[in-house]
Amino acid sequence: MGYQPIIDSFTEWAGPKWIDQKELLAWSAGAELVLRIQQTTQKAARQWRRAASDPHRLFCQNRWFTFKSPDTSEGRDDITSLKLLRPWQYDVESAVGEVQHVILGRANGDLRRLEFNLTSPNEPHQQAYATRSQSVLSIDISSSSSPLLASCLGDSRVVLYSVYNDKTLNEPISETTLSEAAPNNRLWSIKFLSDTYLAVGTGPSKSPLSIYTVTPTGIRQDSTRRVDQLELGHHTETIWPSSTSVYAVAPLPSSSAASALPGDVFLSGAFDGRIRLHDLRSPRAAEQSYFDGTDESAIYSLAAVGRERLAAGTARHSMVKFFDLRVDGGRVYHYIDAIAQERENRASKSRSSDIIANNRDEATELGTKNLVGGTGWNLFLNPREMHAAPGRGHSTWSSRRAVESPVYSLSMPSAYSPILFAGVENALVQIDFASVLDRHPDLIHATGMKFDATGGVDIRQTWNRKCDVLNLGMYEQMNSVNGETMRLKVQKSLQSKDWEVRPDGLDERWRDSSEF
């Protein structure tokens, strides 16, 4: 089995213009940490013009860094969790030069903060956190300028630390344990919804999601909200199956129409293949449910894409599912729906039938809805070329594992970024959302634009100079209500010469499989 990449990334501005962006990407490769810093500033453009021998003269400057402790071994000491501190969270007194803080958790129970000076070859400054040598399953950092670190240790401990501490060994400021004593129940994921709310995914359990209130002094034990299995009287369906696990949690950005205050609205991904939208101000366990009727793989990772879309990494087929939060033929969920529902519940004598609506008529009346598929598309991250080459594709055990790999992690540098990073077994995949015929793409792509003699985009020189762009496959999710059939699509190679705008509204690269 190969390594399972854990990813984090963010974008910051290094100047007053939109092009002055600095993107930092970090991921784990077994026991090793890899960092990439990409700058698209005017300064980087001048440096490339002066120094680059490449006649295309990219405006983007990349720098690479790797780190591996000399006493670590692959497998035993693999990195299992990783987080980057944002610039406003740095300890200003210790920041000299270009500094980056990274917090790493490992399978052997080691949890520590590394402070890299990217302008110096010296070893990073390190501070360890006390874990009782329990394996670090998941970590997250609050967004405040005085950040807190939350961690899942072993199968049952939720531990809270202050990120910065003068002591050599940083002890926890608070902790709690998994209370439900169900067979095989364990911790899976942890996520700060805001500076005051912490979500913890567990399972298999009838109550696989818990929300804790967090203060600078610790976790408030008496203010936990559990998202339980709710029986509905005359309804046979429940919000959760009899028992499931929550593997991923992702808050929606406050700019989304579905959200209001940070942390109020968030998504969860579970073993049953569904993504649920939750609103902490609503008495309902979930407001909406997103799923693909053609594939019920467990959801391992989640990422909000812009304001109205979400990406979900699945447990098999190297597949990323994309959903639109705006429902076809339905009403977009808005944060005031929770307020309206609360007022309705107060006026009603019987709340049992108002908590969750499981059929479409009741969902419309209450302002909720359960999606039935047909609103998104699924992307396979295994390139089609590997199946065509002799001796490759499904011919070896390792290649079969790569094709069937889960998507372990997803990361988008910012809500406005045109890039999504996905971690599959032994690889990191960069997905760029761009049209190959667009003369005015996002500036992160526009810096390398090349044009032919007719003034059109030179697609090969612009998008595939190194011939390393993958050709992937996808299908649009089937709508079981309308009786639609699955539509398989494959990407046209960027080495092709003939290009035209697609009449179906898809990107120029996508073709029906029957066209090949």
VOTOR-800968 format. One line per 8 residues: number of its first residue (from 1); their letters; for each residue x, y, z of C-alpha. Coordinates in steps of 0.5 Angstrom, whole numbers, plus 500, padded with zeros to 3 digits. Layout:
NUM	a	X/Y/Z  ...
END
This chain:
1	mgyqpiid	500/500/500  503/507/498  502/513/502  496/517/503  497/525/502  494/530/507  494/537/504  493/544/506
9	sftewagp	494/550/502  492/557/502  493/564/498  495/571/501  497/577/497  504/580/497  502/586/493  496/591/492
17	kwidqkel	494/588/485  490/581/484  496/578/480  500/579/487  498/572/489  502/568/494  500/560/494  503/556/499
25	lawsagae	501/548/498  504/543/503  502/535/503  505/529/506  509/523/503  509/518/508  514/521/513  516/526/509
33	lvlriqqt	513/534/508  513/537/502  512/545/501  511/549/495  511/556/494  508/559/488  508/567/487  505/570/481
41	tqkaarqw	507/577/483  510/583/478  517/582/482  517/574/480  515/576/473  521/581/472  526/575/476  524/570/470
49	rraasdph	525/575/465  532/576/467  534/569/469  530/564/465  532/561/459  526/558/457  523/562/451  516/562/454
57	rlfcqnrw	518/566/460  513/564/466  511/569/470  510/564/476  516/563/481  516/556/484  520/554/490  520/547/493
65	ftfkspdt	522/545/500  522/538/503  523/536/510  524/529/514  526/528/521  533/523/520  530/518/526  523/517/522
73	segrddit	521/511/518  516/510/513  510/507/515  511/507/523  512/514/523  508/517/517  504/524/517  497/523/519
81	slkllrpw	495/530/519  498/537/517  496/544/518  499/550/516  498/556/520  496/563/517  500/569/516  496/573/522
89	qydvesav	497/567/526  505/567/527  508/569/533  511/576/531  517/576/536  520/569/533  519/571/526  525/573/522
97	gevqhvil	525/573/515  520/569/511  517/564/516  512/558/515  509/554/521  507/547/520  504/543/525  505/535/524
105	grangdlr	501/529/527  504/522/526  502/515/526  507/514/532  504/519/536  508/525/535  505/532/534  509/538/534
113	rlefnlts	510/545/531  515/546/526  517/553/524  521/554/518  525/560/516  525/559/508  531/564/507  535/560/511
121	pnephqqa	538/552/510  538/551/518  533/546/521  526/548/523  525/550/530  520/545/533  515/545/539  512/538/541
129	yatrsqsv	505/537/544  504/532/549  500/526/547  501/520/551  504/517/545  497/516/542  497/516/535  494/522/532
137	lsidisss	488/521/527  486/528/526  488/535/527  485/542/526  487/550/528  482/555/530  482/561/525  483/566/531
145	sspllasc	490/570/531  491/567/538  490/560/535  488/553/539  490/546/536  485/541/537  487/533/536  484/526/536
153	lgdsrvvl	488/522/539  488/514/539  480/512/539  477/516/544  481/523/546  479/530/544  485/534/546  485/542/546
161	ysvyndkt	492/546/546  494/553/545  498/553/539  504/557/542  507/556/549  514/557/552  515/550/555  519/545/551
169	lnepiset	513/540/552  506/543/550  501/540/555  493/540/553  489/546/556  483/541/556  480/534/553  474/530/553
177	tlseaapn	473/523/551  468/519/547  462/518/551  458/513/547  461/506/549  458/502/542  462/497/539  468/499/535
185	nrlwsikf	466/506/535  472/511/535  474/518/533  475/519/525  475/527/524  475/534/528  474/541/525  473/548/527
193	lsdtylav	467/551/525  469/557/528  473/560/533  467/557/538  465/551/535  468/544/534  465/539/530  468/531/532
201	gtgpsksp	466/526/527  465/519/530  463/512/528  460/507/527  455/510/531  447/512/532  450/519/534  456/520/529
209	lsiytvtp	457/527/530  458/532/536  459/539/536  463/542/542  463/549/545  470/552/545  473/558/549  480/560/550
217	tgirqdst	480/556/557  478/549/554  472/545/552  465/546/555  463/539/557  456/541/558  454/545/552  455/539/547
225	rrvdqlel	450/538/541  449/531/539  447/530/532  443/524/533  438/519/529  431/522/530  425/517/529  419/520/526
233	ghhtetiw	413/517/528  409/515/522  416/516/518  420/510/517  426/514/514  432/517/519  437/522/518  442/517/519
241	psstsvya	442/510/518  442/505/524  449/506/525  454/510/520  461/514/521  462/521/519  469/522/516  469/529/514
249	vaplpsss	466/536/516  467/542/512  464/549/514  461/553/508  464/560/507  460/566/510  460/569/503  455/563/501
257	aasalpgd	447/564/501  446/558/505  451/561/511  450/567/516  455/567/521  462/563/521  460/556/523  453/556/523
265	vflsgafd	452/552/517  457/546/515  457/540/511  459/533/513  461/526/509  459/519/512  460/512/510  453/511/507
273	grirlhdl	455/516/501  451/522/503  453/529/504  449/533/509  448/540/510  447/542/518  445/549/521  446/550/528
281	rspraaeq	440/554/529  435/549/527  432/544/531  433/539/525  439/534/525  440/536/517  437/541/512  439/538/506
289	syfdgtde	442/531/503  447/531/497  448/524/494  449/520/487  444/515/486  450/511/481  455/511/487  454/510/494
297	saiyslaa	462/510/496  463/513/503  465/520/503  472/521/505  474/528/504  470/535/503  472/542/500  467/548/499
305	vgrerlaa	468/550/492  467/558/491  460/560/494  455/555/491  459/548/490  462/543/494  467/537/492  467/530/495
313	gtarhsmv	472/525/495  470/518/495  473/511/498  474/508/491  475/509/484  479/515/485  473/519/484  471/526/486
321	kffdlrvd	464/528/486  461/535/485  455/538/487  451/545/486  448/547/493  443/551/488  438/545/487  435/544/480
329	ggrvyhyi	427/546/480  428/547/488  429/553/492  436/555/495  437/554/502  438/560/505  440/562/513  434/565/514
337	daiaqere	430/558/513  433/556/520  429/562/523  423/561/520  423/554/522  424/556/529  418/560/529  414/555/526
345	nrasksrs	416/550/532  414/555/537  407/556/534  406/548/533  404/544/539  407/537/536  414/538/533  415/531/531
353	sdiiannr	413/531/524  416/538/523  423/536/525  425/533/519  421/532/512  423/526/508  418/526/502  418/532/497
361	deatelgt	412/535/499  413/536/506  420/538/504  417/544/500  413/546/506  418/547/511  423/550/506  428/544/506
369	knlvggtg	429/539/501  433/532/500  436/532/493  435/525/489  441/526/484  442/529/477  445/536/480  453/534/479
377	wnlflnpr	458/530/476  463/525/478  471/526/476  475/520/475  483/522/477  486/516/474  488/518/467  486/514/461
385	emhaapgr	493/514/458  495/509/463  490/504/461  492/504/454  500/503/455  503/496/454  504/493/461  501/499/465
393	ghstwssr	494/500/467  490/494/470  496/489/469  500/490/476  498/490/483  500/497/484  497/500/478  490/497/480
401	ravespvy	491/500/487  492/507/484  486/506/480  481/504/486  485/509/491  480/513/495  481/521/495  484/522/502
409	slsmpsay	484/529/502  482/535/498  484/543/499  482/549/496  487/555/497  481/560/497  474/561/496  476/565/489
417	spilfagv	482/560/487  481/556/480  485/550/483  483/544/487  488/539/490  486/532/491  490/527/495  490/519/492
425	enalvqid	495/514/494  502/516/492  500/522/488  497/529/489  493/531/483  492/539/481  485/540/478  485/547/474
433	fasvldrh	478/550/473  479/553/466  477/554/459  483/552/454  480/557/449  479/563/454  483/569/452  482/572/459
441	pdlihatg	483/566/464  484/567/472  491/571/472  494/565/475  493/562/469  494/568/464  501/569/466  503/563/461
449	mkfdatgg	498/565/455  501/564/448  497/566/442  498/563/435  499/567/428  491/568/428  490/571/435  487/565/438
457	vdirqtwn	490/561/444  496/557/442  493/551/447  499/547/447  504/552/449  499/555/454  497/549/457  501/543/456
465	rkcdvlnl	508/545/454  511/540/458  506/535/456  504/533/463  497/535/463  492/529/464  486/526/460  481/524/465
473	gmyeqmns	474/521/465  467/523/468  460/522/468  454/527/470  450/524/476  443/521/474  437/524/476  433/518/478
481	vngetmrl	426/522/478  427/524/471  429/518/468  435/520/465  441/516/463  448/516/465  452/521/460  459/518/460
489	kvqkslqs	465/524/458  472/523/457  477/529/456  480/531/449  488/531/449  491/538/449  496/535/443  490/536/439
497	kdwevrpd	489/541/433  482/542/432  478/546/437  471/548/438  466/551/443  461/545/445  454/546/444  452/543/451
505	glderwrd	455/548/455  461/544/457  468/545/457  472/544/450  476/538/452  470/534/454  467/529/449  462/524/449
513	ssef	465/517/449  462/515/443  466/521/439  473/517/440
END
